Amino acid sequence: MGHNKANTYLKFDKSRMVNLEYSLKREILRTNRRGAYHCTTLVECNTRKQHGLLVMPVPKLDNSNHVLLSSFDETVIQHGAEFNLGIHKYDGNNYSPMGHKYIREFDCDSLPRTIYRVGGVILSKEKMFSLEDNSIFIRYTLLDAHSPTTIRFKPFLAFREINQLTQENSVAEHGYKEVENGISMQMYSGYPELFMQFNKEVDFIFEPSWYKGIEYERDKEEGLEYKEDLYVPGYFELPITKGESIIFSASDVQANTQRLITFFEEGIKDRTPRSSFFNCLKNSAHQFYFRPSKDELYLLNGYPWGRVAAREQFMALPGLTLSTGKPEAFEQVVDTAVPIIEDFMKGKPVYGFLSDIGNADVLLWLIRSLKKFFIEDPARFHLKYADLVNRMVTFIQEGKHPNLRPLTNGLLSVDNRSNFPSWMHSTVADESIRSGRTGCLVEVNAFWYNALMFNQEIARHNENEKLDKKMGLLAELVKTSFLEVFLNDGGYLYDYVVGNYVDWSVRPNMLLAIACDYPLLDKRQSKSILDIITKELLTPKGIRSLSPKSIGFRPRSEGSLNDRMYSAYNGAAWPWLLGPYIEAYLKIFQRSGISFLERLLIGTEEEMSNDCIGSLSAIYDGSIPYFGHGPISYATNVAGVLRALEIQKSFADEY
């Protein structure tokens, strides 16, 4: 894929599109950076209840997203003959209509674009999500036609929360209002109006009907509720001539229909073409930006059922901002979080999007991210964040953090019964899959050492001799204790230690210790650890969460939700860990490691045309066939691979 021409990097021909076994397993995602999104499969047959043409937050109801417009079926009419381009799945593996058979090709360069061919009619369809508000636009262009052509459009409405399903009911409001070149509807109170409009005059024929028993295949495969009824109020109809473009708009605000064509054309100019591995990930990175208001910026952790989670936000922060050339976005995310961090450190209750700021390692992940910002712009860092780092380090060191306990040997201890103390703890509240990791965790203490060393560097810059000396002594104590507690005779690091118990499992957390900016181990020790990680944990899609040689190894993400969550932390592979892996590899092998790492990333680049096109899933099987699972676009993975590409490129440029 890496050698394809720019305009064909993400292109799918007719043979792939008509093969539902292939096309239904690949999804497209568009977002507006305000929480709303559009997501469906390549052939636009929804396979998850979270799929939809317009999915958006409804703050009046809850903090979740809601599917307003599920899909929008087109029918090409010539000489009285109707050709329906839509596709839905019903009971018994029945697909109706079967519009995918008319698809000639699909590409996803600047915009998702589908070309349909029906006899002598060639129709182009392009979709664009507004970055200004909750609006999706579809541009239909009649590329060729030998006789008069009409298009009929049929909207399928859901008006429900993304994890729920709807059935025919007597509460739904079936009526509509006429607006300029279209209609508006509000099926239930509390929801906004849905405006469906065109750039030209259109006929709307009111013909209300419920389409019953539409099925979502991916939900069915995962043992979830999967069948619903969708309401179709009627259909729009309008003629289209050869060479003409028609724009459709769906939104919670009324469109200026006279400007739709201009708005669409201007919007294309703002899009970065998905013409390379990096550009795909860069586009994906910006989709996680979430601005609930003008002055706030958060990072969502994934799609299509993502949310803001403090740990994952700070894990992903450098990759989603600095690695895509957006340091101002880095600052906005941190600046949004600072008042919440201040309240937490003052012992005040914390609410809102970062209410989980108190989980044990969250502040340490933030300090780690701030170090990356310091490397990028030291002057700006000292101006804005030097004091913040010192206050967070002092807060932890003085034992004021409710979920981090400083020990007499300088290390930090966590209690795994208290919230979710590390990234390797499931949010499923089932004790049978809750991680046993407790006490002194290897990556938490590596981060703690690095936080102390970073704070010492800041103190030295500010000529604060007292703080410089204090941090230096404490860091030395932590380093000595770290080596005594974690370094084992097997040539690697224990994953966690609690009392006299040591965990011998080979896990990737020790990788974070050797990829740190301030090394705890010498080069020989680090190489021994990296060799074991390479031998036992490295896969073409990322780093395994557990070695095949360790007890409890389960590489395949399958079965019940509990089974899948267990696999995520006991054998499945995580692409984000390739960032620290490449960082550690280049520290040890220097220039001689470049060609190996270039080959390594090919496996991840292949995923640009799988699952969510141009992005990375949450986890991958830890063994063949290495399929992706979970959220189809995952922030930490996109961020980690962007960091990997950045580190590799900057290192190669040096040589």
N, C-alpha and C positions, 0 to 999 in steps of 0.2 A: 504493500500500500504506500509506503513512504516514497516510492519513485513515480507514483501516478502524477499526471498533469494536475495543475491547480484546480481546474474546473471539474475534475472527475474524481476527486479524493474520496467523496462519499456518494457513490453512484450505484444504483441497483437496477439491473435490467429486468425485462419482462419475465424471463424464466424464473428469477428469484421472487418477484412480486406475486406471480400467480401461484407459487408454491406456498400454501398457507403454513405448512410445517416450518418453513423458513421465515416468512414475512410476519407471522403473528408473534414470533419470539423476539422481534426487534421493534423498539419503541422510539418515538421522537418526543422531545420536550422543548417547550418554549415558556419563558417566564417574563414578568415585568419588573422584577426586583422589588416588588411591594407585596409579595406573598401569593399573587395570583399566577396561574399557569395554564398551559394547554398541554395535554399528554395523551397519546394514543399509539397504536401500532402503525407500521409503515403503510398498511392498506386501510387504516382508519376503522378497523373493527376493534372496539373496546374490549379488552380482555381482563381488566381490573375494575373494581368499583371506583377506584380513584382516577380512572381515565375520564377525560371530558374535553370538549372544545373550549369551554370557558369555565374554569374552576377558580374560585376566589374567596378571600376571607369575608366573613360577614360579622364584624365586631359586635353588632347589636345582639347576636345570638350566642356566640362563643369565641374561643381562640382558634378554632379549626378552620379548614377550608371547606367550601361547599361547591358541588357540581350544579351549575345552573343550566347550561346548555351542554347536553351530553354529546350529541352529534348532529350533523347537518347533511342530509342525503340529497344528492343532486340526481336529476333525471334529465337526460338529453332527449328531446322530442323532434323527430323529423318525419314528415309525411304521415303524421298520426301515429308513428311507431315510437314506443317509449323504451329507453335504455337506462336503467337505474344503476348509478355508479356507487351506491352505498353498500354496506355489508354489516350484518348482525348475526350473531349466533343464537340459535334456539335449541330446544331439547332434541336429543338424539343425534347430535353432531350435524344438525341442519343449519346451513348458512343461507340467509335470504335477506335482501337480494344478493347477488354474487358479482358485485360491481368490480371486484379486483381483477376479473378476467379481461377487463377493458384497459388495464394499466399497461402502458408501453414502457415507461421507465420512471424512476424516482431518484432525485438527487437532493442533497442537503447541504449545498454550499453556503450561500448567503441566507437563503430561506428554504424551508421544506417545499419542494416542487414536484408535483405529480403530473405526468402527461398521460392523458387518456386517448384512446383511439376507438371510435365507434363508427364502423363503415368509413365514410368519407369525412367524418368529423374528427378533428384533432383539437383537444381542449387541454389547456394548461391551467393548473391550480396551484397558487402559492399562498402560504400562510405567514402572517407576521403579527407578533404580539406588541402592542404599544408599550413603550417604556414610561409613558406619562400617566396612564391610568389603567383600569381593568377593562381593556378593549382588545379583542382579537379581530383582525382583518383578513379576509380571503379575497385574492384577486383571481378572477377567472378570465382567461384570454382565449378567444376562439382563433386558433392558429390556422385552421383550414376547415372549409365546409363548402359543399357543392350545391346546397339548396337551403331554403329558409330554416332557421334553427331556433328552437325555444328551449329554455332551461327551467325546470321546476325544482324548487328547493323545499325540503321538508325538515323542520326543526324537531329534534327529540329532546324534551325537557325533563329534568330530574328535580331540581330545587331541593337538594338534600345534602347532608354532611357526607364527606368523602368516605367514611367507614361504615355508613349505613346503606340501606337499600330501600327503594320505595315501591309501593304497590298501588294499584287503582284504588281510589278512595273518594269519599263524598265531600271531603273538606277542601280539596284543591279547587282553586278559583280558575275556571275555564275561560273566562272572558278576556278580552284584550282591548287596548286603546290604539287608535290610528295615530301614527306620528309621521313626520316627513319621510316619504319613501319607505315606509315599513310599519311595524307595530311595536307595542311594548306589552309585557305581561308580568304579573306578580302572582305566582301560584299560591303562596302562603304569606300570612302576615309576618312581619319581622325581616322578610327578605327585601332586597332592593328590586326595583323594576329591571327587567331585562329588555333592553332595546335591540331590536333586530331591524337593520336598515340597509338600504342599497344606495349607490351613488346616483341612481336614476329612478324614475317612476316604476313602480312594480304593482302587480295585482296580487292581493292576498285573498285566498279562498278559505273561509272558515269551515273546517270539516273536522271537528274534534274527535279524537280517538285515542284509546290506550293501546299501546303495543305490548302485549303480555308475554312474560316468560323469556325475556332477553337474558342471555347467560354470559358470565365472565369466566372464561376458561382458566386463567391463572389462579383466580380465587378458588375455583373448584379443585384444581390440582393441589392446593395448599390446605384443603379441608375447611375452607371458610364459606360463609353464606355467599351465594353466587348468582342468584336469579332475581330479576326485578321487572316491573312494568314501567314504561316511559310514556309520557303524555305528548301527543302530537296535535297541536291546535288546528292544523290545516297545512296549506302550502302557499309559497310565493311562486309567481310565474312571470317571466319576461323574455322578450326576444333578444337575440344576440347576433350580431353580424360578423362576418369574417374580418379579423384584425382588431375587433373591439375588445376592450377590457371592462369588466364589471367588478366593482368592489362591494363586498358584503361586510357589514360591521355588526359585531355582537358586543354589548357593553352594558354596564350599570349606569352609564350617563348617555344622554342623547347626543348623537353625532351631528356634526355639520356636514351634511351629505355632499355639499358642493365642493368640499375640500378633501374628500376621501382619496381621490386619485393622486392629488399633489402630496397628501400626507404619506401615502403608501410609498411613492417614489422617493420622497425625502428620507423616509425611514430606512430604506434599503442602503442608503449611503452610510448610515451609522453602524451597519453590521460588519463585523470582521468575518471575511470568508473562512469557512472551515476547510482550508486548503492544505493543511498540514497537521501533523500530530499535535504540535504546540498550539496552533490556532484552535483546534477542537477543544483542547483542555482550557485554553484561555476563555473561550466562549462559555464553556461549562462553569468555570470559576465564577464568572460574573452573574450566573444564574442563581447562585447562592446568596447574593446580596439581598438584604431585606431591610427596607426603609419604611417602618410603620408611620414615621413622620419626617418632616424635612430635616430635623436636627438629630435624628437617630440613625445608626447603621448597625445592624447585627448580621451574623452569618447563619443561614439555615444549615442543618446538618445533612439534609438529603431530600430527594423527591422519589415518589410522589406523596409520601406521608411524613415529610420531614417537619422539624420544629427547630427552635433555637435551644441549644444545649451548651452550657458554659464551657465544659471541658472540650467538646468537639470544636467549638468556635475558636478557642485559643490554640488547639492543635493545628487547625487548618489555616489560621490567620496569616502566617508568612507566605504560604504557598498561594493562597487566593488573592493576595494583594501585592506583596513585594515581588513575587516571581512573575507577575503579569504587568509590572510597571505601574502599579497604583499605590505608592506609599501614602497618598492622601487618604485612601480608603482604610489603610492600616490605622492611621491616626483617628479616623472617625469611629472605627469599631472600638478602639481603646478608650477614646474620650466618652463614648456612650456608656462604657462599662465602669468608668472611674467612680461616678457617684454611687453606684451599686456596691462596688468594692469598699468604698469609704463607709457606707452604712453597715456592711457586713463586719468590717474591722472594729466598728464602734459598738457592735453587739445589737444593732437595730434589726428588726425583722426585714427580710428582703422579699420583695414581690416582683411580679412581672416576668419578662422573658429570661432573666438570668437569676431566677430564684434558686437555682442549684449551684450558685457560686461557692457555697461552702463545702462542696465535695472535696475530699482530702487533697487531691493533687492539682486542683484547678489553678490556684495562684502560681504554682510551680510551672505549669504549662505556659501561663501568661508571661512569667519572667523569662522563660526560654524563648518565647516569641519576641519579647522586647530586646533580647540580646541580638536577634537577627536584625531588628530595626536599627540597633546601635551600630552594627557592622555596616549597614547601608548608609546611615546618616548620623554620625557621632554628634555633630553640633546640635542637630534637631532633637536627638535623644536627650542630651544633657539639659537642653532648654525646657523640655516638657515632662520627661519621665524618670529622671535620675532619682528624685526624691520619692516617687511612687515605689520604685524597686526597693529602696532602703526601708520604707515603712512596711512593705509586705514581708521582707526578710526579718525585720525586727519583730513583727507581729507573730511570725511562726517561731522564731528563736526564743521568744519570751513565753512560749507555751499558751498563747491566747487563742490560737486556732482550735475550734472545738473538735476537729476531726484529725488533727496531727499532733502526736505527742512526742516532744523531744526527750530522748533518753540521755543518761549520764555519759554515754560514749559518743554523744554528738549526733547519732543517727535519729531518724524520725520513724515513728511507729504509727500504723493505722489499725482500725478495727473494722473488719469486713462486714460486721453487722450494722455498721453505721453508714446509711446511704450507699453510695457506689464509689468506693475509695480509689478505683483506678479504671482506666479504659477497658480493662479486661474483666469487667463485672457486668453481668446481664441485667437489663432493666425488667426482665421477667421475674416476678416475685415468687419463684418456685425454689425452695431451698435445695432441691435435688440438683439444680443446675447453677446454683449460686457459687461463684468462684471461691475456692478455699484460701485464696491469697489474703493473708492478714499479717499483722506484725510489721516487720521491716521489709518493704518491697524494694527490689533492686533498682528500678528506674526512678522511684520516688527519691531514693537517697542519692542517686547519681545527679538528679536534678537539683537536689538540695545543696550538694557540694558545688555545683556550677553556679547556683544562686549566690552562695557565699563568696565565691571567687569573683563573680561579676560585681557584687556590691563592694568588694575590696578594690576592684579596678576603678569603680566610680569614686570611692573615697580618696583613692590616690590622685585621681584627676582633680578633685576638689581640694586637695592638700589637707585632708582631714586625717591627720596622723593617728589620732586615737581610734577612729573607726577602722582605718586601714589595718592597724595592728590587731584589733579585736576580731575582725573578719578573717585575717590571716591565721590567727591561732585556732579559731573555731574550724576553719576549712582544713587545717592540718590534722586536727583531731578527727574530723569526719573522714578524711582520706585514709588515715591509719585504721580506723574502725571498719570502714567499708571493705578494705582489703582483707582484714582479719575475719570479718563476718561472711562475706559473699564469695571470695575466691576459693574454689575447691580443688581437690587433687585431680579432677577430671579435665582440668585445663579450661574451665569455663566458670560462670557465676551461678550461684544458687538463685532461683527465681524469687523466693521469699524465705525469711527466717523468723520464726516466732518461738521465743524461749529456747529450748534445746532442740526444737524441730527444725530441720533444714529441708527445703524442697529441691530435689534433684532434677525435676522436669526441665527438659531443654526447651525453653520458650524464647520469644524474640525480645523480651524486655531488656535482656542484657545487651542487646544491640544498641539500645538507646544510651547505655553507659559508655560504649566505646565510640559513639558518634558525637559525643558532647564537645563543646568548644574548649573546655578545660579538662584535659584527660586525667582520669583516675589511675589508669594502668599504663605500664610501659608498652613499647611497640611489640615486644615478644608476646606478652600476655594478651594484648589486643588481637594479634594475628591468630593466636590459638583459639580465641573465642570466635573470630570471624570465620575461621576454617570450619568449625563445628556448625555454625549457622549456615554456611554455604552448603555443607554436606547434608545436613538434616532438615533445614527449614526452607531453603530457597526453592521456589517453583517458577514456572514461566509467567505467572500472574501476580506474584508477590511473595511475601514471607509467611510461612505457616505459623499458626498460633501455638502449635505443639509438635514435637518431633514424633515421627512414626515409631521411634524406639521407646517412647514414654507410655506409661500406663494411661489408658483412657483415650488414646488417639482415635478421633473420628473425623476423617477428612471430608466426607460428603455431606452437604447441607440438604437433608431430605427428611421426610416424615413430619411429625407434629411440630408445632411452634417451639415447644420445649426441646425437641430433638435438634431442630435447626439452630436454636440459640446455644445449645451445648456444643454443637459442631463449630460455631463461630469462634469460640475461645479454646477449642481442643482439637485443632487440626486444619480448619479452613485457612485459606491464604488471604492476606490483606495487602493490597498494592501500596498503601501509604507508607508502609515500612521500607519500601525501596528507596525512599528519600534518605533516611538514616543509614541504610545499607550502603548506598553509593558514597555517602559522606565518609563512612568508616573505611570503605574499600580504598578510596583514593588517598586517605591519610596514611594507610599502610603500604599500598602498592604503588602509589604515585602514578607516573606516566604509564607504566607498564599495565595498569588496570583499565585504560580507556577503551580499548577495542572489546574487551570482555563485557564491559558495562553497556556499550552500544548494542551488542548482540542481546544482552539481557532485556533491554527495553523493547525489543521487537515484539515479545510476547504480550506486553501491555498495549502496544500500538495496535495490534490485531483487534483489540477489544473496541476500537473506535467504530467498527461496523457491526458490533454485536450488542445485544441487550439494549441499552439506551444509546442511540447513535451519537457518537462524539463525546461520550462520557464513560464513567466507570461505575460498576455496581459496588455494593457495600462489601461483599465477600465473594471469594471464588473457592471452588472445591480445592482441597489440598492434595488431590490426586487426579489422574486422568478421568474425565475429559476436561477438568478445570472450568466448569461452567460457572457463570455469575449468578448470584442470588441476593435476595433482600432488596432494599431500596435501589432503584435502577440508576440513580445518579447520586454519588456519595461524596460529600465535601472533603473529608479527610483524605480520601484516596486521590481525588483530583489534585488536591493541594500537595500531597506527598510526591506524586509523580511529576508535577510541575517543579517542585524543589529538586527532584532528581535530575530533570532535564537541565535546570539552571546550573546546578553544581557541576554536572558533567561538561556543559558547554563552557563555563567560566574556567574550568580546569584545563580543558583542551585548548582554549584560547591562550592561556598562559604559556603553553608549550608550542 
